[in-house]
Amino acid sequence: MHNLKTHESGITKIGAGMVEALASSLKGSVLAEGDAGFDEARTIWNACIDRKPGLIVRCLTAGDVAHAVRFARDHGLLVAVRGGGHNIAGNAVCDGGLMIDLSQMKSVRVDAAAKRAVVQPGATLADVDRETQAVGLVVPTGINSTTGIAGLTLGGGFGWITRKYGLTIDNLTAAEVVTADGEMVRASETENPDLFWALRGGGGNFGVVTSFEFKLHKMGPEVLAGLVVHPFADAEAVLKQYREVVAGAPDELTCWVVMRQAPPLPFLPGEWHGKEVLILAMCYCGDLQAGEKATAALRSIGKPIADVVGPNPFAGWQQAFDPLLTPGARNYWKSHDLTQLPDAAIGVLLSAIRSLPGPECEVFIGHVGGAADRVATDATAFPQRNAHFVMNVHTRWREAGDDQAFIKWARSLFDAMKPHAAGTAYVNFMPEDEGGRVEAAYGGNYRRLASIKKRYDPQNLFRLNQNVKPAA
Ligand SMILES: Cc1cc2nc3c(=O)[nH]c(=O)nc-3n(C[C@H](O)[C@H](O)[C@H](O)COP(=O)(O)OP(=O)(O)OC[C@H]3O[C@@H](n4cnc5c(N)ncnc54)[C@H](O)[C@@H]3O)c2cc1C
C-alpha cells in the first residue's frame, strides 16, 4: 500500500498492485521514498523547497507522461511537473501526490537545412545551445545554461538575443502536449490554435508538453560579449547614462544591469572583492566589428574598474553566470516589469543596494524590447511586450534561520518599486507566495487564458503552477 498524502485531500491510499501496474506500463520508472534516485529527482534548484512526493514517475516517453497523467487523474492526486527544476516557486515538486519528472527526456534534434529543432522537455538551455550552435544556429533562451527549456519556454523566455530574435515562445512553431484527460495532441498555429496561444506564456496550466519545436536562426558561433564593472559610488550617473544609451540600442545589442557585491572574479582587483558594484553585462549578436561600434557608447560611460568585453563563443557566454547561480542555495525572488527607469526608481534601487542583506544577493535589470516588443500583446499569452526592463530582486543565502530577514528585504524593495512598475509580471520570476498576483501578471490576456483552461483542464488537474483558474 502506498500512502499518497496530498495537502489538499488528506491521505489517499493506493494499492501496491495499482502502482505496479502503472510501473509495468512505463518505459521509465516509478520511484517512492527510499528508492535509489528518489531524493535526486525531488531536489530542485531552490533549496528553500524540500518536498516529498508520494510517487515520482520518471518518464522516458510521451506515453509514460500519458500514463502518469491518467493515473493522477483517476486517483485524484495532486500533480507536479518537473522540467529542469529551476523555477523559484518550486512547483516542480509536491508534498504527497504524484510528480511527473521529465528530466530524463533530454533529446535535442536539429534539422540544420530546415533551421528547426525538436526538443524534449528535460533538456537544459546548455543541451539546446550545444546542438544548435554545433551547426551555427540558435534559438533565443535565457542567461543561465542549467535552466530547463520547458518551464522557461512555457513562461515566455528571454535572454541575450531576445531583442534580435524575439522571446523563446516567438520561435516556438509547435508543441506536443498530454492534456488533463491523458490525450496526446499537437498545438500550432493551425492545430489546436487556442491551446498553442495559451502555451506561449501561460505556463504549465494546459497540459504536459512532451516536445517543443523551434525555428532557428543563423548566429555566431562568436558574439561580442562581456562585463563592464563600475564602482557603486558611480551607480546613479551610470544608470542615467545607461538608460539613454539603451533607448537607442540596435536589436543586436542587449545590456543587463547587475548590482551586487563583487564576487572574487579573477579580472577584478582584489580590493574590490566583496564591495558593492554595478555591472553592465552586454552582448552584441551581430558582426563583431559592428559590435565594437555599437557597444562603444555603453563602454565609455564613467570610469569602470574593469572592461572584459570581447569576442566569446555564444554557447560559452550563455554559461558565464552559471557559477553564481549554482543549485543548493536558498533563494527568494521578487520581480517587476518596468516600461522605463525614472529617476525615482533609480533612487529606490540605489538605496536598497546600500543595504544588501548578504554577499550573494543581487538586483538585476533585464533588458528586453526590440523584436519581442514588435509582437502584439494579444498574439500570445505573454502579456508584457512593452516592458523593456524586467527587474528581479534575487535574494540568495545559505542558512534556513536567515529566511525571514532576506525575504523581508526583497519584499520591501519590491513594495518601494511598485509605483514605478507596469503592473504585469513575468510568471517565471514569481515565487510561491504570489498566487494572488497571477491575474494581474497576465493583464488583458487572463480572461482568454481562463476560458482555454476551462476547455483543456476544467478540473484544474494542473494547478501546481502560477495557476490560471478555469473560467466559471
Ligand atoms: C538561475 C536562474 C536564472 C534564470 N534566468 C532566466 C532568464 O534569463 N530568462 C528567463 O526567461 N527565465 C529565467 N529563469 C526563470 C526560468 O525561466 C524559470 O525558472 C523556468 O520555470 C525554469 O524552467 P524549468 O523547466 O527549469 O523549471 P521547473 O521548475 O522544472 O518547471 C517550472 C514549471 O513549469 C511547468 N513545466 C515544466 N515543464 C513542463 C512541461 N514539459 N509541460 C508542462 N508544464 C511544465 C510546471 O508548472 C513547473 O512547475 C531563470 C531561473 C533561474 C533559477
PDBQT file of the ligand as one rigid body, heavy atoms in Angstrom, charges set to zero:
ROOT
HETATM    1  C1  LIG A 501      19.263  30.922 -12.016  1.00  0.00    +0.000 C 
HETATM    2  C2  LIG A 501      18.095  31.188 -12.910  1.00  0.00    +0.000 A 
HETATM    3  C3  LIG A 501      18.234  32.018 -13.993  1.00  0.00    +0.000 A 
HETATM    4  C4  LIG A 501      17.141  32.275 -14.828  1.00  0.00    +0.000 A 
HETATM    5  N1  LIG A 501      17.299  33.091 -15.899  1.00  0.00    +0.000 NA
HETATM    6  C5  LIG A 501      16.260  33.296 -16.749  1.00  0.00    +0.000 A 
HETATM    7  C6  LIG A 501      16.416  34.058 -17.931  1.00  0.00    +0.000 A 
HETATM    8  O1  LIG A 501      17.475  34.566 -18.231  1.00  0.00    +0.000 OA
HETATM    9  N2  LIG A 501      15.353  34.218 -18.733  1.00  0.00    +0.000 N 
HETATM   10  C7  LIG A 501      14.143  33.656 -18.459  1.00  0.00    +0.000 A 
HETATM   11  O2  LIG A 501      13.220  33.827 -19.253  1.00  0.00    +0.000 OA
HETATM   12  N3  LIG A 501      13.960  32.931 -17.344  1.00  0.00    +0.000 NA
HETATM   13  C8  LIG A 501      14.990  32.739 -16.496  1.00  0.00    +0.000 A 
HETATM   14  N4  LIG A 501      14.816  31.996 -15.360  1.00  0.00    +0.000 N 
HETATM   15  C9  LIG A 501      13.467  31.589 -14.982  1.00  0.00    +0.000 C 
HETATM   16  C10 LIG A 501      13.096  30.294 -15.658  1.00  0.00    +0.000 C 
HETATM   17  O3  LIG A 501      12.585  30.584 -16.934  1.00  0.00    +0.000 OA
HETATM   18  C11 LIG A 501      12.033  29.576 -14.828  1.00  0.00    +0.000 C 
HETATM   19  O4  LIG A 501      12.565  29.275 -13.579  1.00  0.00    +0.000 OA
HETATM   20  C12 LIG A 501      11.525  28.324 -15.517  1.00  0.00    +0.000 C 
HETATM   21  O5  LIG A 501      10.297  27.948 -14.943  1.00  0.00    +0.000 OA
HETATM   22  C13 LIG A 501      12.501  27.190 -15.411  1.00  0.00    +0.000 C 
HETATM   23  O6  LIG A 501      12.070  26.092 -16.117  1.00  0.00    +0.000 OA
HETATM   24  P1  LIG A 501      12.450  24.626 -15.615  1.00  0.00    +0.000 P 
HETATM   25  O7  LIG A 501      11.920  23.673 -16.608  1.00  0.00    +0.000 OA
HETATM   26  O8  LIG A 501      13.897  24.577 -15.287  1.00  0.00    +0.000 OA
HETATM   27  O9  LIG A 501      11.684  24.613 -14.251  1.00  0.00    +0.000 OA
HETATM   28  P2  LIG A 501      10.722  23.597 -13.488  1.00  0.00    +0.000 P 
HETATM   29  O10 LIG A 501      10.781  24.064 -12.088  1.00  0.00    +0.000 OA
HETATM   30  O11 LIG A 501      11.037  22.190 -13.796  1.00  0.00    +0.000 OA
HETATM   31  O12 LIG A 501       9.341  23.929 -14.125  1.00  0.00    +0.000 OA
HETATM   32  C14 LIG A 501       8.667  25.107 -13.838  1.00  0.00    +0.000 C 
HETATM   33  C15 LIG A 501       7.195  24.908 -14.009  1.00  0.00    +0.000 C 
HETATM   34  O13 LIG A 501       6.922  24.815 -15.401  1.00  0.00    +0.000 OA
HETATM   35  C16 LIG A 501       5.931  23.837 -15.628  1.00  0.00    +0.000 C 
HETATM   36  N5  LIG A 501       6.505  22.822 -16.510  1.00  0.00    +0.000 N 
HETATM   37  C17 LIG A 501       7.797  22.446 -16.607  1.00  0.00    +0.000 A 
HETATM   38  N6  LIG A 501       7.935  21.571 -17.610  1.00  0.00    +0.000 NA
HETATM   39  C18 LIG A 501       6.719  21.401 -18.146  1.00  0.00    +0.000 A 
HETATM   40  C19 LIG A 501       6.225  20.648 -19.236  1.00  0.00    +0.000 A 
HETATM   41  N7  LIG A 501       7.005  19.906 -20.008  1.00  0.00    +0.000 N 
HETATM   42  N8  LIG A 501       4.897  20.717 -19.514  1.00  0.00    +0.000 NA
HETATM   43  C20 LIG A 501       4.082  21.482 -18.770  1.00  0.00    +0.000 A 
HETATM   44  N9  LIG A 501       4.492  22.220 -17.736  1.00  0.00    +0.000 NA
HETATM   45  C21 LIG A 501       5.804  22.180 -17.441  1.00  0.00    +0.000 A 
HETATM   46  C22 LIG A 501       5.489  23.318 -14.291  1.00  0.00    +0.000 C 
HETATM   47  O14 LIG A 501       4.369  24.055 -13.855  1.00  0.00    +0.000 OA
HETATM   48  C23 LIG A 501       6.667  23.626 -13.405  1.00  0.00    +0.000 C 
HETATM   49  O15 LIG A 501       6.286  23.844 -12.074  1.00  0.00    +0.000 OA
HETATM   50  C24 LIG A 501      15.899  31.692 -14.542  1.00  0.00    +0.000 A 
HETATM   51  C25 LIG A 501      15.760  30.849 -13.446  1.00  0.00    +0.000 A 
HETATM   52  C26 LIG A 501      16.847  30.594 -12.634  1.00  0.00    +0.000 A 
HETATM   53  C27 LIG A 501      16.677  29.733 -11.429  1.00  0.00    +0.000 C 
ENDROOT
TORSDOF 0
